[in-house]
Amino acid sequence: MERKGKSCTIEFDGASKGNPGRSGAGVVLRDDSGKEVMRAREGLGSTTNNAAEYRALIRGMKTALDHGYTDVRVQGDSQLVSNQVNGKWKVKSPNLTQLYKDATELKGQFQGFKMDHVPRVHSDMITFTLSELCLILLLVVLCHSDIFCLQLIIKEYNSEADAQANRSVYLRDGQVEKEYTYSNDSEYGIYSGYDSSESE
């Protein structure tokens, strides 16, 4: 009798301060009920935003595989990464070729894999409460509809994966931190260390 696999949602995001610049990868794993299972961050040194997005996806898939997940739904706001991994777009940048190969190799290790592009503003907006939306509307009016002001407001409501990516830019290149926020396997707490396979 075949054992039923574990499933989860992987939320990933990459951050690059300068593009290229100091970069990091952020990941959140959620169980089938949507409850957060763990967070992971990885320092990437200096790289581009697209490379950071790929590295975040790779970190998310490795983390899911390491914890026994066999079926995953992946969500990220990088249209480029999503469409390339789903085979809709070709990889044109030589800097992304190996990252694409690594991601597709990991993708093949899951029994079930589905990847969705979730636009940043949409993914952020769906988490707003009515009072938060009213506050945003008020601030936009006070800012006289200044688009820069609106961007600053929306930035405060970024996804949890984005928050982890922004925290990870301060980690050393190759340094990985994991926080177990909930687990059926009695793994709690924070782990910090280096992933030697990612260090250069």
Secondary structure, DSSP 8 states (H G I E B T S, - for coil): -----EEEEEEEEEEEETTTEEEEEEEEEE-TTS-EEEEEEEEEEEE-HHHHHHHHHHHHHHHHHHTTEEEEEEEES-HHHHHHHTTSS----HHHHHHHHHHHHHHTTSSEEEEEE--HHHHHHTT--HHHHHHHHHHHHHTTT-HHHHHHHHHTT--HHHHHHHHHTTS-TTEEEEEE---TT---EEEEEE-TTT--
